[in-house]
């Protein structure tokens, strides 16, 4: 997927999330994030998009911007969120893929591209949360069955989720060892995660036949994408499932 594709995904999923949140109402429970109601879910997403925009506007690789507060009033929150979303997509389009920005302390060649991709998947997953909240309140379309992410987008999300898990996980605490194959045939995704005690995990392509890994996560790209973000899914896990217990997407 290209930079502009991710910017469009931010727009699409932000609008869909906003529509579902408004229909569900601010006090609706979010079953996929049980510690949150819809107001808290929306505030989180609005703050993240504001924060990412602040990061791009600052143009500094070494400094992490402060996480901003969000309005308390429900109507003000939605207006603020829309403004911050439009600012974010505008900055991503204006500054391009290689603009300087902080990237969780990791050096990446194209920080602007990193943030477009990160924000596209962030809002897609939280759009799913809002849809689940709406379904619990009013029924209708079950997002676990009817809402399907495009295979190309979900396939990219599998790789992005695994990369983010590697960034956030403390390597020194790793005690388990083994290999896990993530296979989504509809998106042409076949990735192997290699875990070694006390060492950084490695993510790479399948070597050889790919049939000798210790565990396998298989299914559509949509299913594995949801699995990696701990959302309801129908991915199939075989082998040493304990290797997956602490992958830990943030």
Secondary structure per residue as TSV (DSSP state, phi and psi in degrees):
chain	resnum	aa	ss	phi	psi
A	1	X	-	360.0	149.1
A	2	X	-	-98.8	167.5
A	3	X	H	-54.0	-47.8
A	4	X	H	-66.1	-28.5
A	5	X	H	-63.7	-42.3
A	6	X	H	-67.3	-38.4
A	7	X	H	-61.2	-42.0
A	8	X	H	-65.6	-37.1
A	9	X	H	-64.5	-36.4
A	10	X	H	-59.7	-45.6
A	11	X	H	-63.2	-48.9
A	12	X	H	-61.1	-49.8
A	13	X	H	-75.7	-29.2
A	14	X	H	-64.1	-45.2
A	15	X	H	-64.5	-42.1
A	16	X	H	-67.2	-39.1
A	17	X	H	-64.2	-42.6
A	18	X	H	-62.9	-42.4
A	19	X	H	-62.9	-44.2
A	20	X	H	-66.7	-40.2
A	21	X	H	-64.3	-41.9
A	22	X	H	-65.0	-39.0
A	23	X	H	-69.9	-38.4
A	24	X	H	-72.1	-36.7
A	25	X	-	93.6	153.0
A	26	X	T	-65.6	-24.6
A	27	X	T	-95.4	-1.1
A	28	X	-	-64.7	141.1
A	29	X	B	-74.0	145.9
A	30	X	-	-105.2	100.1
A	31	X	G	-63.3	-27.7
A	32	X	G	-83.8	-12.7
A	33	X	G	-133.6	74.3
A	34	X	T	-60.7	-15.8
A	35	X	T	-83.1	-4.9
A	36	X	-	-117.4	149.5
A	37	X	B	-100.8	179.5
A	38	X	H	-63.9	-36.2
A	39	X	H	-58.6	-44.7
A	40	X	H	-67.7	-37.2
A	41	X	H	-61.9	-47.4
A	42	X	H	-65.4	-42.6
A	43	X	H	-60.3	-41.1
A	44	X	H	-60.4	-48.7
A	45	X	H	-65.6	-40.2
A	46	X	H	-64.1	-42.1
A	47	X	H	-65.7	-40.2
A	48	X	H	-63.3	-43.9
A	49	X	H	-68.4	-35.3
A	50	X	H	-64.7	-45.4
A	51	X	H	-61.5	-43.5
A	52	X	H	-64.4	-39.3
A	53	X	H	-64.5	-41.0
A	54	X	H	-60.2	-38.9
A	55	X	H	-61.4	-48.4
A	56	X	H	-66.5	-39.1
A	57	X	H	-65.5	-36.2
A	58	X	H	-68.1	-37.9
A	59	X	T	64.8	36.6
A	60	X	-	-124.0	122.8
A	61	X	S	-71.5	-30.3
A	62	X	S	-89.6	-15.8
A	63	X	-	-113.4	129.8
A	64	X	-	-89.3	123.1
A	65	X	-	-69.3	153.6
A	66	X	-	-69.0	145.5
A	67	X	-	-77.1	123.5
A	68	X	-	-82.1	156.4
A	69	X	-	-77.4	162.4
A	70	X	-	-121.3	153.7
A	71	X	-	-59.7	148.4
A	72	X	S	-82.9	-39.0
A	73	X	S	-64.5	134.7
A	74	X	H	-60.9	-47.4
A	75	X	H	-67.1	-41.5
A	76	X	H	-63.9	-37.5
A	77	X	H	-61.2	-44.6
A	78	X	H	-65.3	-40.9
A	79	X	H	-65.2	-41.1
A	80	X	H	-63.9	-43.6
A	81	X	H	-60.2	-47.2
A	82	X	H	-58.9	-42.6
A	83	X	H	-63.7	-41.3
A	84	X	H	-72.0	-33.4
A	85	X	H	-65.1	-45.7
A	86	X	H	-64.4	-37.4
A	87	X	H	-63.4	-44.6
A	88	X	H	-60.8	-51.2
A	89	X	H	-65.5	-34.5
A	90	X	H	-64.4	-43.2
A	91	X	H	-65.8	-40.7
A	92	X	H	-62.1	-41.2
A	93	X	H	-70.4	-40.3
A	94	X	H	-71.4	-44.5
A	95	X	H	-86.3	-21.5
A	96	X	-	79.8	-172.0
A	97	X	T	-78.3	-27.3
A	98	X	T	-107.6	16.2
A	99	X	-	-63.8	140.5
A	100	X	-	-63.1	139.2
A	101	X	-	-165.6	155.2
A	102	X	-	-72.0	136.1
A	103	X	-	-133.2	60.4
A	104	X	T	59.1	26.7
A	105	X	T	81.1	3.5
A	106	X	-	-106.7	139.5
A	107	X	-	-77.0	123.6
A	108	X	-	-126.9	149.0
A	109	X	S	-69.3	-33.2
A	110	X	-	-131.0	84.5
A	111	X	H	-58.9	-37.3
A	112	X	H	-62.5	-41.7
A	113	X	H	-65.5	-39.8
A	114	X	H	-56.1	-46.9
A	115	X	H	-72.8	-33.3
A	116	X	H	-62.5	-45.4
A	117	X	H	-66.0	-46.6
A	118	X	H	-60.4	-44.3
A	119	X	H	-72.2	-32.0
A	120	X	H	-62.3	-44.9
A	121	X	H	-76.1	-33.0
A	122	X	H	-58.6	-50.3
A	123	X	H	-74.9	-28.7
A	124	X	H	-63.0	-44.6
A	125	X	H	-67.7	-39.9
A	126	X	H	-75.7	-24.4
A	127	X	H	-60.7	-43.5
A	128	X	H	-59.6	-41.3
A	129	X	H	-60.2	-43.7
A	130	X	H	-64.6	-37.5
A	131	X	H	-65.5	-38.7
A	132	X	H	-64.9	-40.0
A	133	X	H	-62.5	-44.2
A	134	X	H	-63.1	-42.6
A	135	X	H	-62.4	-38.9
A	136	X	H	-67.0	-33.2
A	137	X	H	-79.1	-44.5
A	138	X	H	-125.0	-2.2
A	139	X	-	73.1	-146.5
A	140	X	S	88.6	-131.2
A	141	X	S	-80.6	120.1
A	142	X	-	-77.7	113.4
A	143	X	T	-66.5	-16.3
A	144	X	T	-76.1	-16.6
A	145	X	T	-120.7	-35.7
A	146	X	T	-98.5	-31.2
A	147	X	-	-88.3	113.2
A	148	X	-	-121.3	130.2
A	149	X	-	-77.0	143.4
A	150	X	-	-55.7	137.2
A	151	X	H	-56.3	-39.5
A	152	X	H	-65.0	-42.7
A	153	X	H	-69.2	-46.4
A	154	X	H	-65.5	-37.3
A	155	X	H	-62.1	-42.5
A	156	X	H	-62.9	-38.2
A	157	X	H	-64.3	-29.3
A	158	X	H	-63.0	-50.3
A	159	X	H	-63.5	-42.0
A	160	X	H	-65.1	-41.6
A	161	X	H	-63.7	-41.2
A	162	X	H	-66.6	-39.9
A	163	X	H	-63.4	-43.3
A	164	X	H	-63.6	-36.7
A	165	X	H	-62.8	-39.4
A	166	X	H	-67.0	-36.6
A	167	X	H	-64.8	-42.6
A	168	X	H	-88.3	-16.0
A	169	X	S	-83.0	141.2
A	170	X	-	-83.6	109.9
A	171	X	G	-63.6	-34.0
A	172	X	G	-65.6	-20.5
A	173	X	G	-87.2	-4.7
A	174	X	-	-71.9	127.2
A	175	X	-	-118.6	-22.0
A	176	X	-	-85.6	156.9
A	177	X	-	-135.9	144.8
A	178	X	E	155.2	-178.1
A	179	X	E	-125.6	144.8
A	180	X	E	-129.5	127.5
A	181	X	E	-96.5	129.1
A	182	X	E	-109.0	116.1
A	183	X	E	-128.3	112.7
A	184	X	E	-120.5	96.8
A	185	X	G	-64.4	-34.1
A	186	X	G	-67.4	-21.9
A	187	X	G	-109.0	1.7
A	188	X	T	67.6	29.6
A	189	X	E	-98.0	126.9
A	190	X	E	-145.7	100.5
A	191	X	E	-124.5	143.0
A	192	X	E	-116.4	126.3
A	193	X	E	-99.4	123.8
A	194	X	E	-109.3	122.4
A	195	X	E	-108.8	129.0
A	196	X	-	-131.9	131.5
A	197	X	T	-55.7	128.3
A	198	X	T	73.1	7.0
A	199	X	S	-124.6	156.5
A	200	X	-	-59.9	138.7
A	201	X	-	-68.1	157.9
A	202	X	E	-123.9	141.0
A	203	X	E	-124.2	126.8
A	204	X	E	-160.1	-177.9
A	205	X	E	-74.1	166.5
A	206	X	-	-66.7	137.5
A	207	X	-	-113.2	138.9
A	208	X	T	67.8	-138.2
A	209	X	T	-82.0	-20.6
A	210	X	S	75.2	11.0
A	211	X	-	-99.8	0.9
A	212	X	-	-109.5	20.8
A	213	X	-	-76.2	160.9
A	214	X	S	-79.4	-23.5
A	215	X	E	-148.0	156.4
A	216	X	E	-135.6	134.4
A	217	X	E	-114.7	114.8
A	218	X	E	-128.1	156.0
A	219	X	S	149.9	-168.7
A	220	X	-	-69.2	161.5
A	221	X	H	-59.4	-39.6
A	222	X	H	-57.7	-45.1
A	223	X	H	-66.9	-43.5
A	224	X	H	-70.9	-37.2
A	225	X	H	-55.8	-50.0
A	226	X	H	-65.1	-39.4
A	227	X	H	-57.7	-46.0
A	228	X	H	-66.6	-25.8
A	229	X	T	-100.2	16.7
A	230	X	T	58.6	38.4
A	231	X	-	-107.6	157.5
A	232	X	S	-51.6	135.4
A	233	X	-	-158.7	169.8
A	234	X	-	-122.3	30.6
A	235	X	-	-64.9	151.8
A	236	X	E	-108.0	124.5
A	237	X	E	-112.7	126.9
A	238	X	E	-129.6	161.4
A	239	X	E	85.4	-149.2
A	240	X	-	-79.1	84.0
A	241	X	G	-64.8	-20.0
A	242	X	G	-63.3	-21.5
A	243	X	G	-65.4	-21.0
A	244	X	G	-92.7	-7.7
A	245	X	T	-63.2	-29.9
A	246	X	T	-123.7	26.9
A	247	X	-	-62.0	-47.8
A	248	X	-	70.1	65.2
A	249	X	-	-62.9	142.5
A	250	X	-	-71.3	360.0
